[in-house]
Amino acid sequence: MAFENILFEKDGSIATVTINRPKALNALNADTLKELDQVFTELAADDTVSAVILTGAGEKAFVAGADISFMKDLTAVEARAFAQLGQAAFNKIENLPQPVIAAINGFALGGGCELASACDIRLASESAKFGQPEVNLGVPPGFAGTQRLPRLVGKGRAKELLYTGDMIDAAEAYRIGLVNKVFATAEELQEAAKKMAKKIAGKGQIAVRVTKSAVNQGMEMDSARGMAYEAEVFGLVFSTEDQKEGMAAFLEKRKAEFKGK
């Protein structure tokens, strides 16, 4: 995969996608969003990848937001298309079969916070800063910040961040449930993301994927339909080799050797 605004690496079954516009604090323009859409479309079809780490290049930012210099002269029609472009790319991330871990160092503001919110798990360094400051620019969020943030931290806390445009640090983001864990340094953050990705990759991959689907689908259903969906995928995996291997290994007190079949 060759890109201008992102970097792609693969180490065994772990893929790492890095937003690579450090001089612009990794701000998201149309080209970067198109490349994100492309790389996650390709990852969705790659059964050799078990987990993905998403991060930003440089020491200052994960993603500082959408590119304001790109946006400032957009017409209403062009702005709507830009929002739809971002939403489509972030939907690819949220609905990727494999889990996506955001490793957040520095600013995750506006589109950066929205990008992190589309990931399954968010890990942050102590230097990370979060916020949805769009109202300071006279616009609302456009990449689903009004939808994903309330689902993560609750409607009241989300509205406070969305209405005030306030920026919060990693400790506060952890306290309100926006991030899963906080690490002292960027180096510790990256190591922790890799360790978690490898841990996930060692599990039964069919089980991991249907679990992600059950959570994502269930969040859009009432509890009765969500439980029905869970029962369906629970039954489905009993037709797999991984289920037979996993339960046999447990009873035989050995490590399971999953094959994703």
Sine and cosine of phi, psi and omega as CSV:
sin_phi,cos_phi,sin_psi,cos_psi,sin_omega,cos_omega
0.00,0.00,0.82,-0.58,0.00,-1.00
-0.89,-0.45,0.82,-0.58,-0.04,-1.00
-0.68,-0.73,0.32,-0.95,0.03,-1.00
-0.99,-0.13,-0.52,0.86,-0.14,-0.99
-0.92,-0.40,-0.08,1.00,0.06,-1.00
-0.71,-0.71,0.39,-0.92,0.10,-0.99
-0.93,-0.38,0.59,-0.81,0.02,-1.00
-0.79,-0.61,0.79,-0.62,0.07,-1.00
-0.75,-0.66,0.48,-0.88,0.05,-1.00
-0.71,-0.71,0.82,-0.57,0.03,-1.00
-0.83,-0.56,0.99,-0.15,-0.10,-0.99
0.90,0.43,-0.84,-0.54,-0.02,-1.00
-0.99,-0.12,0.16,0.99,-0.01,-1.00
-0.96,-0.29,0.83,-0.56,0.07,-1.00
-0.96,-0.26,0.60,-0.80,0.08,-1.00
-0.83,-0.56,0.81,-0.59,0.06,-1.00
-0.92,-0.38,0.83,-0.56,-0.05,-1.00
-0.87,-0.50,0.84,-0.54,0.14,-0.99
-0.93,0.35,0.85,-0.53,-0.19,-0.98
-0.86,-0.51,0.92,0.40,0.14,-0.99
-0.74,-0.67,0.84,0.54,-0.15,-0.99
-0.87,0.50,-0.52,0.85,0.01,-1.00
-0.92,0.40,-0.43,0.90,0.05,-1.00
-0.97,-0.24,0.35,0.94,-0.05,-1.00
0.81,0.59,0.56,0.83,0.05,-1.00
0.87,0.50,0.48,0.88,0.01,-1.00
-0.88,0.48,0.54,-0.84,-0.09,-1.00
-1.00,-0.05,0.90,-0.43,0.18,-0.98
-0.95,-0.32,-0.03,-1.00,-0.08,-1.00
-0.88,0.47,-0.66,0.76,-0.03,-1.00
-0.90,0.45,-0.66,0.76,0.01,-1.00
-0.91,0.41,-0.65,0.76,0.03,-1.00
-0.90,0.44,-0.64,0.77,0.03,-1.00
-0.90,0.43,-0.62,0.78,0.02,-1.00
-0.93,0.36,-0.62,0.78,0.09,-1.00
-0.87,0.49,-0.70,0.71,0.04,-1.00
-0.85,0.52,-0.70,0.71,-0.03,-1.00
-0.91,0.41,-0.74,0.68,-0.07,-1.00
-0.91,0.40,-0.60,0.80,0.00,-1.00
-0.98,0.22,-0.43,0.90,0.15,-0.99
-0.90,0.43,-0.68,0.73,0.01,-1.00
-0.94,0.35,-0.61,0.79,0.03,-1.00
-0.90,0.43,-0.59,0.81,0.00,-1.00
-0.87,0.50,-0.48,0.88,-0.03,-1.00
-1.00,-0.07,0.01,1.00,-0.08,-1.00
-0.98,-0.20,0.99,-0.16,-0.03,-1.00
-0.96,0.28,-0.13,0.99,0.05,-1.00
-0.99,0.12,-0.16,0.99,0.03,-1.00
-0.99,-0.14,0.81,-0.59,-0.03,-1.00
-0.97,-0.24,-0.41,0.91,0.01,-1.00
-0.41,-0.91,0.43,-0.90,-0.05,-1.00
-0.79,-0.62,0.70,-0.72,0.13,-0.99
-0.96,-0.28,0.76,-0.65,0.03,-1.00
-0.90,-0.44,0.81,-0.58,-0.05,-1.00
-0.54,-0.84,-0.01,-1.00,0.00,-1.00
-0.85,-0.53,0.55,-0.84,-0.01,-1.00
-0.98,0.22,0.49,-0.87,0.05,-1.00
1.00,0.04,0.08,-1.00,-0.09,-1.00
-0.99,-0.11,-0.22,0.98,-0.18,-0.98
-0.99,-0.12,-0.46,0.89,-0.17,-0.99
-0.51,-0.86,0.62,-0.78,0.30,-0.95
-0.96,0.28,-0.93,0.37,0.21,-0.98
-0.50,-0.87,0.87,-0.50,-0.08,-1.00
-0.98,0.22,-0.12,0.99,0.03,-1.00
0.65,-0.76,-0.13,-0.99,0.14,-0.99
-0.96,0.27,0.41,-0.91,-0.06,-1.00
-0.97,0.25,0.97,-0.25,-0.08,-1.00
-0.92,0.39,-0.58,0.81,0.04,-1.00
-0.89,0.46,-0.50,0.86,0.07,-1.00
-0.97,0.25,-0.61,0.80,-0.14,-0.99
-0.99,0.13,-0.44,0.90,-0.30,-0.95
-0.86,0.51,-0.49,0.87,-0.05,-1.00
-0.95,-0.31,0.27,0.96,0.01,-1.00
-0.93,0.36,0.58,-0.82,0.16,-0.99
-0.98,0.20,0.15,-0.99,0.02,-1.00
-0.86,0.51,-0.67,0.75,0.01,-1.00
-0.92,0.40,-0.67,0.74,0.01,-1.00
-0.92,0.39,-0.61,0.80,0.01,-1.00
-0.91,0.42,-0.67,0.75,0.05,-1.00
-0.88,0.47,-0.67,0.74,0.01,-1.00
-0.90,0.44,-0.60,0.80,0.03,-1.00
-0.91,0.40,-0.68,0.73,0.05,-1.00
-0.88,0.48,-0.69,0.73,0.00,-1.00
-0.91,0.42,-0.57,0.82,0.06,-1.00
-0.89,0.45,-0.73,0.69,0.03,-1.00
-0.90,0.43,-0.68,0.73,0.00,-1.00
-0.89,0.46,-0.65,0.76,0.00,-1.00
-0.90,0.44,-0.68,0.73,0.01,-1.00
-0.91,0.43,-0.69,0.73,-0.03,-1.00
-0.94,0.33,-0.53,0.85,0.09,-1.00
-0.89,0.46,-0.59,0.81,0.05,-1.00
-0.87,0.50,-0.63,0.78,0.00,-1.00
-0.94,0.34,-0.76,0.65,-0.03,-1.00
-0.86,0.50,-0.62,0.78,-0.08,-1.00
-0.99,-0.16,0.14,0.99,0.09,-1.00
-0.84,0.54,0.68,-0.73,0.01,-1.00
-0.85,0.53,-0.59,0.80,-0.02,-1.00
-1.00,0.06,0.50,-0.86,0.09,-1.00
-0.90,0.43,0.58,-0.82,0.03,-1.00
-0.87,-0.50,0.82,-0.58,0.00,-1.00
-0.96,-0.29,0.85,-0.53,0.10,-1.00
-1.00,0.05,0.82,-0.58,0.09,-1.00
-0.96,-0.29,0.97,-0.26,-0.25,-0.97
-0.95,-0.31,0.92,-0.39,0.05,-1.00
-0.84,-0.54,0.85,-0.53,-0.02,-1.00
1.00,0.06,-0.49,-0.87,-0.14,-0.99
-0.95,0.32,0.74,-0.67,0.18,-0.98
-0.75,-0.66,0.98,0.18,-0.14,-0.99
-0.90,-0.44,0.54,-0.84,0.05,-1.00
0.83,0.56,-0.88,-0.48,0.02,-1.00
-0.86,0.51,-0.45,0.90,0.06,-1.00
-0.94,0.35,-0.65,0.76,0.07,-1.00
-0.92,0.38,-0.62,0.79,0.04,-1.00
-0.91,0.41,-0.62,0.79,0.04,-1.00
-0.90,0.43,-0.72,0.70,0.03,-1.00
-0.88,0.48,-0.61,0.79,-0.03,-1.00
-0.92,0.40,-0.39,0.92,0.02,-1.00
-0.98,0.19,-0.23,0.97,-0.01,-1.00
-0.99,0.13,0.31,-0.95,-0.02,-1.00
-0.96,0.28,-0.66,0.75,-0.09,-1.00
-0.70,-0.71,0.66,-0.76,0.00,-1.00
-0.87,-0.50,0.87,-0.50,0.10,-0.99
-0.93,-0.38,0.60,-0.80,-0.09,-1.00
-0.69,-0.73,0.46,-0.89,0.20,-0.98
-1.00,0.02,0.26,-0.97,-0.01,-1.00
-0.89,0.46,-0.35,0.94,-0.01,-1.00
-0.99,0.11,-0.08,1.00,-0.07,-1.00
-0.92,0.39,0.58,-0.81,0.05,-1.00
-0.75,-0.66,0.69,-0.72,-0.08,-1.00
-0.83,-0.56,0.47,-0.88,0.09,-1.00
0.13,-0.99,0.29,-0.96,0.10,-0.99
-0.85,-0.53,0.99,0.16,-0.12,-0.99
-1.00,0.02,0.32,0.95,-0.10,-0.99
-0.85,0.53,-0.57,0.82,-0.02,-1.00
-0.89,0.46,-0.40,0.92,0.08,-1.00
-0.91,0.41,-0.33,0.94,0.01,-1.00
-0.98,-0.21,0.02,1.00,0.01,-1.00
0.99,0.13,0.35,0.94,0.01,-1.00
-0.69,-0.72,0.35,-0.94,0.13,-0.99
-1.00,0.04,0.15,-0.99,0.16,-0.99
-0.86,0.51,0.50,-0.87,-0.01,-1.00
-0.84,-0.55,-0.19,0.98,-0.05,-1.00
-0.95,-0.31,0.61,0.79,0.09,-1.00
0.99,0.17,0.35,0.94,0.08,-1.00
-0.88,0.47,-0.56,0.83,0.02,-1.00
-0.96,0.29,-0.20,0.98,-0.04,-1.00
-0.96,-0.27,-0.74,0.67,-0.07,-1.00
-0.98,0.20,-0.63,0.78,-0.06,-1.00
-0.86,0.50,-0.72,0.69,0.05,-1.00
-0.88,0.48,-0.52,0.85,0.03,-1.00
-0.94,0.33,-0.41,0.91,-0.02,-1.00
-1.00,0.01,-0.69,0.72,-0.14,-0.99
-0.90,-0.43,-0.01,1.00,-0.05,-1.00
1.00,-0.10,0.45,-0.89,-0.12,-0.99
-0.90,0.43,-0.66,0.75,-0.07,-1.00
-0.91,0.42,-0.76,0.65,-0.01,-1.00
-0.91,0.41,-0.63,0.78,0.02,-1.00
-0.89,0.46,-0.70,0.71,-0.01,-1.00
-0.89,0.45,-0.60,0.80,0.05,-1.00
-0.87,0.49,-0.73,0.69,0.00,-1.00
-0.92,0.39,-0.64,0.77,-0.04,-1.00
-0.95,0.33,-0.62,0.79,-0.06,-1.00
-0.99,0.17,-0.59,0.81,-0.07,-1.00
-1.00,0.01,-0.42,0.91,-0.10,-0.99
0.95,0.31,0.24,0.97,-0.05,-1.00
-0.91,0.42,0.50,-0.87,0.08,-1.00
-0.97,-0.24,0.67,-0.74,0.01,-1.00
-0.86,-0.52,0.42,-0.91,0.00,-1.00
-1.00,0.03,0.03,-1.00,-0.09,-1.00
-0.90,0.43,-0.60,0.80,-0.01,-1.00
-0.89,0.45,-0.67,0.74,0.03,-1.00
-0.94,0.35,-0.62,0.78,0.05,-1.00
-0.87,0.48,-0.62,0.78,0.07,-1.00
-0.92,0.39,-0.68,0.73,-0.05,-1.00
-0.87,0.48,-0.61,0.79,-0.05,-1.00
-1.00,-0.02,-0.01,1.00,0.08,-1.00
1.00,0.00,0.24,0.97,0.02,-1.00
-0.98,0.21,-0.55,0.84,0.07,-1.00
-0.86,-0.51,0.44,-0.90,-0.04,-1.00
-0.99,0.12,-0.67,0.74,-0.04,-1.00
-0.52,-0.85,0.42,-0.91,0.03,-1.00
-0.81,-0.58,0.66,-0.75,-0.03,-1.00
-0.83,-0.55,0.48,-0.88,-0.14,-0.99
-0.90,0.43,-0.65,0.76,-0.10,-1.00
-0.78,-0.63,0.25,-0.97,0.06,-1.00
-0.90,0.44,-0.59,0.81,0.00,-1.00
-0.91,0.42,-0.71,0.70,0.03,-1.00
-0.89,0.45,-0.60,0.80,0.04,-1.00
-0.87,0.50,-0.76,0.65,-0.04,-1.00
-0.91,0.42,-0.64,0.77,0.03,-1.00
-0.90,0.43,-0.65,0.76,0.00,-1.00
-0.91,0.42,-0.63,0.77,0.03,-1.00
-0.89,0.45,-0.68,0.73,0.03,-1.00
-0.90,0.43,-0.66,0.75,0.00,-1.00
-0.89,0.46,-0.69,0.72,0.01,-1.00
-0.92,0.40,-0.66,0.75,0.01,-1.00
-0.88,0.48,-0.67,0.74,0.02,-1.00
-0.92,0.40,-0.60,0.80,0.04,-1.00
-0.89,0.46,-0.71,0.71,0.03,-1.00
-0.89,0.45,-0.65,0.76,-0.03,-1.00
-0.90,0.44,-0.38,0.92,-0.01,-1.00
-0.99,0.11,-0.08,1.00,0.00,-1.00
-1.00,0.00,0.10,-1.00,0.08,-1.00
-0.92,0.40,0.91,-0.42,-0.16,-0.99
-0.94,0.33,-0.53,0.85,0.09,-1.00
-0.90,0.44,-0.68,0.74,0.00,-1.00
-0.89,0.45,-0.67,0.74,0.01,-1.00
-0.88,0.47,-0.70,0.71,-0.07,-1.00
-0.92,0.39,-0.68,0.73,-0.01,-1.00
-0.95,0.30,-0.46,0.89,0.09,-1.00
-0.91,0.41,-0.70,0.71,0.06,-1.00
-0.86,0.51,-0.71,0.71,0.00,-1.00
-0.88,0.47,-0.66,0.75,-0.02,-1.00
-0.90,0.43,-0.65,0.76,0.03,-1.00
-0.91,0.40,-0.78,0.63,-0.05,-1.00
-0.89,0.46,-0.73,0.69,0.00,-1.00
-0.92,0.39,-0.66,0.75,-0.04,-1.00
-0.90,0.44,-0.51,0.86,0.03,-1.00
-0.92,0.40,-0.32,0.95,0.01,-1.00
-0.98,-0.19,0.10,1.00,-0.02,-1.00
-0.87,-0.49,0.22,-0.97,0.22,-0.98
-0.96,0.27,0.26,-0.97,-0.14,-0.99
-0.88,0.47,-0.57,0.82,-0.02,-1.00
-0.91,0.42,-0.70,0.71,0.03,-1.00
-0.94,0.34,-0.57,0.82,0.05,-1.00
-0.89,0.46,-0.66,0.75,0.03,-1.00
-0.93,0.37,-0.59,0.81,0.05,-1.00
-0.90,0.44,-0.65,0.76,0.04,-1.00
-0.89,0.45,-0.68,0.73,0.01,-1.00
-0.87,0.49,-0.69,0.73,0.01,-1.00
-0.88,0.47,-0.60,0.80,0.02,-1.00
-0.90,0.43,-0.74,0.67,-0.03,-1.00
-0.95,0.30,-0.49,0.87,0.09,-1.00
-0.88,0.48,-0.72,0.69,0.04,-1.00
-0.91,0.41,-0.62,0.78,-0.05,-1.00
-0.86,0.51,-0.67,0.74,-0.08,-1.00
-0.94,0.33,-0.23,0.97,0.06,-1.00
-0.96,0.28,-0.05,1.00,0.12,-0.99
-0.99,-0.13,0.14,0.99,-0.07,-1.00
-0.97,-0.24,0.40,-0.91,0.10,-0.99
-0.92,0.39,-0.57,0.82,-0.01,-1.00
-0.87,0.50,-0.64,0.77,0.02,-1.00
-0.89,0.45,-0.69,0.72,0.02,-1.00
-0.88,0.47,-0.71,0.71,-0.02,-1.00
-0.92,0.40,-0.70,0.72,-0.04,-1.00
-0.88,0.47,-0.70,0.71,-0.03,-1.00
-0.97,0.26,-0.58,0.82,0.07,-1.00
-0.90,0.44,-0.68,0.73,0.00,-1.00
-0.89,0.45,-0.63,0.77,0.04,-1.00
-0.88,0.48,-0.74,0.67,-0.04,-1.00
-0.93,0.36,-0.50,0.87,0.01,-1.00
-1.00,-0.01,0.05,1.00,0.04,-1.00
0.82,0.58,0.76,0.64,0.07,-1.00
-0.70,-0.71,0.20,-0.98,0.02,-1.00
-0.98,0.21,0.74,-0.67,0.01,-1.00
-0.94,0.34,0.57,-0.82,0.07,-1.00
-0.90,-0.43,1.00,0.03,-0.06,-1.00
-0.98,0.21,0.55,-0.83,-0.02,-1.00
-0.86,-0.51,0.00,1.00,-0.01,-1.00
0.94,0.33,0.49,0.87,-0.01,-1.00
-0.79,-0.62,0.00,0.00,0.00,0.00
